[in-house]
Every structure is written in structure tokens, then in C-alpha cells.
Amino acid sequence: MTGTTQDDYTDRYARRVRGMTTSEIRALFAVASRPEVVSLAGGSPYIAALPLDAVGDMLSRLAAEHGTTSLQYGIGQGTVDLRERICEVMSLSGIDASPDDVVVTVGGQQALDLIARLFLDPGDVVLAEGPTYVGALGVFQAAQAQVQHVAMDADGMIPAALSEAIDEVARSGRRAKFLYTIPTYQNPAGVTLTDARREEVLDICERAGLLVVEDDPYSMLSFAGDAPRPLRARRREGVFYVSTFSKTFAPGLRVGWVLAPHAVREKLVMATEANILCPSAFAQAAVAQYLATMPWQEQIKTYREVYRERRDALLDAMRDLMPSGTTWTEPEGGLFVWATLPDGLDSKAMMPRAIAARVAYVPGTGFYADSTGTGNMRLNFSFSAPDRLREGVRRLAGVMGEELALRAVFGPTGQTRQRRRGAAGADAPGPDLA
Amino acid sequence: MIKAMGTDAHVLVLAGGLSYEREVSLRSGRRVLHALRAAGLSAEMRDADVSLLPTLREDPPSAVLIALHGATGEDGSLRGVLDLCDVPYVGCDARVSRLAWDKPSAKSMLREAGIPTPDWVALPHDRFSELGAVAVLDRITSRLGLPLMVKPAQGGSGLGAAVVKDEAALPAAMVGCFGYDSTALVERYVTGTSIAASIVDLGDGPQALPLVEIVPRNGVYDYAARYTAGLTTWHTPARLTAEVASRVSETALAAHKALGLRDLSRVDLIVDSADEPHVLGVNVAPGMTETSLLPLAVEAAGLDFGAMLATLVERAVARTH
């Protein structure tokens, strides 16, 4: 008469796995995939804007004419052809780099994982904007590192807050290894670090001996003029530059890269070979061919125009419909708006009501290592058409109105149940949600 | 058994839906689909969406097995639509399903039938605004005492439910609950052993399967504890004396019959420190996932899950002839 937990491996899991659980919020996102729901929760690019027939022909030729190499193993670092083209892409942002120092990865996500493997011991501290990318939080959690958030305002990360965070970590006797930052059209906040602050942040990190990991997936998706030059274009040493073709071409190919300081490159290659052996030869060939033969810069212009129109639609609808007391960022590029709710509203507690009203968003708590962010939500504008975005905001505003009325009846109730530290992924959807 | 339905017998498993329990439903549906096929039946799974009715008309299945949790699968409405389409389904009919799904209605019927269920009050949220939340909550706590169980009047999987031990935590629990439903059920919390009794009728009248005892690691059987393998220990059969187990099974069977349930159900109970069972609620579309209670009971009874489902399908088909 013994019991079962339906998991005979419970006592054997590694420490870093403990605490991985399903969550109510994750369950609610399952509904968001139905077409009745206006999903503002995803982070998917609008792939329908690609010339899919032409891409299909290209992929077909890759298999038929170059299959003996494109379907074969490749080298861990990635093909020379693609690395050269990546350097051309980066040069458009003012980054001067050698293909030798580029490592091709499975999306930007694997680049973050490799950097974490190389630099983080359990208990080390990573500084990161608060809020920050949920996928990065997952990588740092898996490395058993602690994340210390640095506050932002409309001009991006606040340099004084960065200095203060560095001091605080030092005072506590812990060691901060690097600053993880998305300086341009930040996910989830939608803000951009100004030119002046970029220099300040680099100076502060240099003085503190802190490496900088610059995650730059969105800078080509600007709506008005060019984005400020990346941190890596300003300083070579101590800066890792991570980017991806997921937003400029297609996330389904899973091709990203990391440009590393020369000394580190070899270790990155060994780490990636231990991790994935080599990136997909076919996906690399597809990206290289796309860059070589198709009007990819024109395609980025198309993405920009589509997203600018959608951002405008979302912001117009918010201005017209959101209850007073709601504020939000006004991104000049990228995919996301970060909203701050009127006092007393809790974005996580409000989720079931939103799902019932057929609208979805990501609660702010998904973007913090601790459980802060209850008063915020991330709204995506890249995937849905303008009229759907407006309908989504209309539903969301209705939900917020109802929740405000309910909270007025019951008075202040304090915060909802605290989530386990580090388990931010429990409050955010999987990558497949559009 | 399968031949009786004809060699072209075909089962449609409905799973997914728009409820909060979509994810759980999809997991239940896949498990059921696999078990039916392993038992030799032709079966397919689909969502309940706008393409359902055209499919039922053009390619009517021999029977439907509802693995939809939440309102669509359990409030009787979908069953009513299947009745309109003359498609047989496993489980109770639309009217009974509606009563069982609404926890306050089900509790009233149980009490009328003399079946113990914890004292409760059910209130829609606008009653609190009309009468003043503080005054109403004060009356509730003085009548029912603490701790209290707050849960949506309709819904499952522990979503929106909270145990309230301290009066100060009651408003937050109410707000959390009203996120899921416009009516809250506030119930006297009974401390004791959590038991799930699965009832199956394979042709000889409803029978209680071995009882499953639920011991969540953190003391609360919430969503994560239900669906994360490793967070809850289930004891099958429950660690009760034969006499107490028999009384619990009888109570569960009485609840199944009092509500007019059919084919299969799960009755959730608490056995208090005096070994007395109290019925908390019933499920007309019980979970069928890897961590669900009914499949555990089926296994403990020595039954084959797929063969049991096949028999239930056969009974559903036979009802139409």
C-alpha cells in the first residue's frame, strides 16, 4: 500500500531542476492559441509578410542542388560563408568584426546559454534590466545564478541605478559576472538606451570590471530613423554581442550568433560542440542564401512598416480606451509595449478574467526574477492586424474596468501569492504562442 | 463487445475548448485517444469549435467521448447540442450535467438527499457591492467560522480556489475567485483526508472503484500540485480501514445516484477526524491525464483503461437503439 507521485525520478533530479512546476498562468495561455482570443501575449514576427513562394523555391534548391553539404554535419563555429555575411549585417550597425570571432548559434537563446556556461558558477550574480527577457532569466536560473535587476526609465537603464546595483552586490560579498542588457527596443519594456547613457553604462561596467552581454534582436526594426549604435560598435573589449535572424528573417530557422572577444571565441566553440555539436547546416545555408540572393533589406523595411502601423494602432487604441491611471511606453521600434496598470490592479490575478473576455497578455511578473511586476503587463503588436489590436485593447480595457470595480468593493487586498524566486517562465507563455 | 457496435464503429474524442482547463483537457483527450486505439477502436480527437457541427453532420461518429473540462464539457450545453444532433455520448445527460457542474446546486441536492456536505454560502460578486463587502464577509465568517474554502461556483482543477485561515486574507481570496467566476462558493473547511472516489457503471449498475487518497506535498492541492508529477502522493487504495473505506464508497455512490449521474463520475470527499465523509463536489467529465485520479483508480481495480472506455462507448451507442 505505497503511494505514487507519478514521477519515480523525483529524488534524482539535479538541484537546478527543482521547483520547475506547471502553473495556472501557463494553463491560461493554452486558451490564447484559439482564434477567438486576441493574443497580445506572444512575441512572434509577422511571417506572412515574407515572400513565402520565393523562400520555398530557394529552400528546395538548397536541398536538390547542395544537399550533400546542406544536409550534412558542419563545424561547431558555423559556416564561414554565413559568418562572413553576419559580419556584413553587423557592419550596417557600425560593428567592425572578423568572421573568426563569430559563433553561429541556435537562435540568440543558445548564445545566452553558452555565455552562461562559460562564465556563471552557482551563486554568481548577473545584472539585468528590470524587467528583462524571460528567456534570459530561464538561462540564468538554469545556471543557478542570481539576477539583480537594474531600474529603467523612458531613456533605458538608469546609470546611477547600475552603479548602485554593482555596489550592493559587492557589499553583500557576492560576485557580479556580467551585465545582461537589451539596449534597443527592449523586451519587454520597449524603451531604448540613449546615446549618452550608452557611453555611461560602458564606462561604469569597465570601471567595475564587469563584462557586458548585449542582446540586440530588434535594432533593425526601427520606426523612425536608425537606432543608436550598439554598445559593441562603441567598445570591442569586454562586450559580447548577441543577435538573431528570428526578427529580421524567420524564427523557425533558429539561427542566431554571438560575436565574442577574440580570446573567448575558442572556448565558445568548444562549449557549443559539447552542447549541440554543430548548428543546423541547412538552416545556416538557408540564411546565407537568403542574404545573398533575396532583397533582405527591403524585407526588413516591410516588417518595419507593418509593425509601425500596428504600434500606432495599439497606442491609439490605448489612448482612446484604457482606464485612467494606466500608463505605457511608446516604443520607437521592436515588438512590445509595456503597460503600468492603475493602482491596485494585479495583472496576474486579472488573467482569468481576460481569458474569459478573449484577450491575452503576459503579466509583468514573467519578466522579473523575483515576484515584482504585478502592476505591469507586456503587450505585443507585431502579430495581430490593426483592427484586432484595437479589439484586444477594447476587451482589455473592459476587463480592467471590471477588476477595478471589484477591487473597489473589497478594498486593498495586498499582493497575490508569491511565486518561487527564479521561476519567471511559469508566468510567461511558451515560444509557440503567437 | 466492439463488434456489437459494428466494424465501422468510430469514436470522436472532444478535447481542448475555450475554458481555463484547455491544457488539461488536451492532455486528457490524448490519453483517452491512445487508450481507445489500444483497445482496438477507431478513434480521433478534435476541438469543439466551429467545424464540429459540420463534421458531426457529414461524418457522424458512433459516439462521442467528452474529454472537455470546464463549462463546455461539463455544464450540459455541449451535451444538449449533441442531443440535437442525435449523436450519443458517454456520461450523463445535459440536464444532470448542468446541475452537477454548478457546485451550489449540486450541494443543495446532496443535502436534500441526506448526504453530508460542508456548510456553505454562494454569492455573486454584485451582492457584495450591493450590501457592502465588509458586512457580508463578517456574517460569513461568524456563521461558518475559520478556516474557509473559497472557490468559484463553477469550474475545476483548483483554479481560483483558496483556503482562508485568517479573516484578513478573505478579501484577496474573494477577488481571486471572482476572476474565474461571477459567483463564489464559500464553504466551511473540513480538515481531514482528501479522497477521490471514481464511480463507473459497466452494465451492472454504478460501482465505486478503489479510493484514491491525495496527499499534496505542500498541503494544498492546487493547480501545480495536481498537474506536476512529483508534487503530490496518491495512495491507492486510500489508507483507510475497510469499514471507513466502505462508508466512503457508499457515500460516493449515494451522491452519484442522488444527482442522477450516468456511466462514470468522480466524487471528491474529505474524511474528517471522526472518520465521517463529507462530499465536496462531483465531476461529470473527470480528468484523464497521467496525474488524474480516475485512471489511477481504474488501474488499482485491475481494469484495463481502454477496455473500460470501450465498454462505456458501447453502452452509449446502445442507448440510441
Boltz contact constraints between the chains, C-beta under 6 A:
constraints:
  - contact:
      token1: [A, 3]
      token2: [B, 233]
      max_distance: 6.0
  - contact:
      token1: [A, 3]
      token2: [B, 234]
      max_distance: 6.0
  - contact:
      token1: [A, 3]
      token2: [B, 235]
      max_distance: 6.0
  - contact:
      token1: [A, 4]
      token2: [B, 234]
      max_distance: 6.0
  - contact:
      token1: [A, 5]
      token2: [B, 230]
      max_distance: 6.0
  - contact:
      token1: [A, 5]
      token2: [B, 233]
      max_distance: 6.0
  - contact:
      token1: [A, 6]
      token2: [B, 229]
      max_distance: 6.0
  - contact:
      token1: [A, 6]
      token2: [B, 291]
      max_distance: 6.0
  - contact:
      token1: [A, 7]
      token2: [B, 229]
      max_distance: 6.0
  - contact:
      token1: [A, 7]
      token2: [B, 230]
      max_distance: 6.0
  - contact:
      token1: [A, 10]
      token2: [B, 230]
      max_distance: 6.0
  - contact:
      token1: [A, 21]
      token2: [B, 224]
      max_distance: 6.0
  - contact:
      token1: [A, 21]
      token2: [B, 228]
      max_distance: 6.0
  - contact:
      token1: [A, 22]
      token2: [B, 224]
      max_distance: 6.0
  - contact:
      token1: [A, 22]
      token2: [B, 227]
      max_distance: 6.0
  - contact:
      token1: [A, 22]
      token2: [B, 228]
      max_distance: 6.0
  - contact:
      token1: [A, 24]
      token2: [B, 159]
      max_distance: 6.0
  - contact:
      token1: [A, 24]
      token2: [B, 223]
      max_distance: 6.0
  - contact:
      token1: [A, 27]
      token2: [B, 23]
      max_distance: 6.0
  - contact:
      token1: [A, 30]
      token2: [B, 22]
      max_distance: 6.0
  - contact:
      token1: [A, 30]
      token2: [B, 23]
      max_distance: 6.0
  - contact:
      token1: [A, 31]
      token2: [B, 18]
      max_distance: 6.0
  - contact:
      token1: [A, 31]
      token2: [B, 22]
      max_distance: 6.0
  - contact:
      token1: [A, 34]
      token2: [B, 18]
      max_distance: 6.0
  - contact:
      token1: [A, 349]
      token2: [B, 176]
      max_distance: 6.0
  - contact:
      token1: [A, 349]
      token2: [B, 179]
      max_distance: 6.0
  - contact:
      token1: [A, 352]
      token2: [B, 20]
      max_distance: 6.0
  - contact:
      token1: [A, 352]
      token2: [B, 179]
      max_distance: 6.0
  - contact:
      token1: [A, 352]
      token2: [B, 180]
      max_distance: 6.0
  - contact:
      token1: [A, 353]
      token2: [B, 179]
      max_distance: 6.0
  - contact:
      token1: [A, 406]
      token2: [B, 175]
      max_distance: 6.0
  - contact:
      token1: [A, 406]
      token2: [B, 178]
      max_distance: 6.0
  - contact:
      token1: [A, 409]
      token2: [B, 128]
      max_distance: 6.0
  - contact:
      token1: [A, 409]
      token2: [B, 129]
      max_distance: 6.0
  - contact:
      token1: [A, 409]
      token2: [B, 133]
      max_distance: 6.0
  - contact:
      token1: [A, 410]
      token2: [B, 133]
      max_distance: 6.0
  - contact:
      token1: [A, 410]
      token2: [B, 171]
      max_distance: 6.0
  - contact:
      token1: [A, 410]
      token2: [B, 174]
      max_distance: 6.0
  - contact:
      token1: [A, 410]
      token2: [B, 175]
      max_distance: 6.0
  - contact:
      token1: [A, 413]
      token2: [B, 171]
      max_distance: 6.0
  - contact:
      token1: [A, 413]
      token2: [B, 172]
      max_distance: 6.0
  - contact:
      token1: [A, 413]
      token2: [B, 175]
      max_distance: 6.0
  - contact:
      token1: [A, 414]
      token2: [B, 172]
      max_distance: 6.0
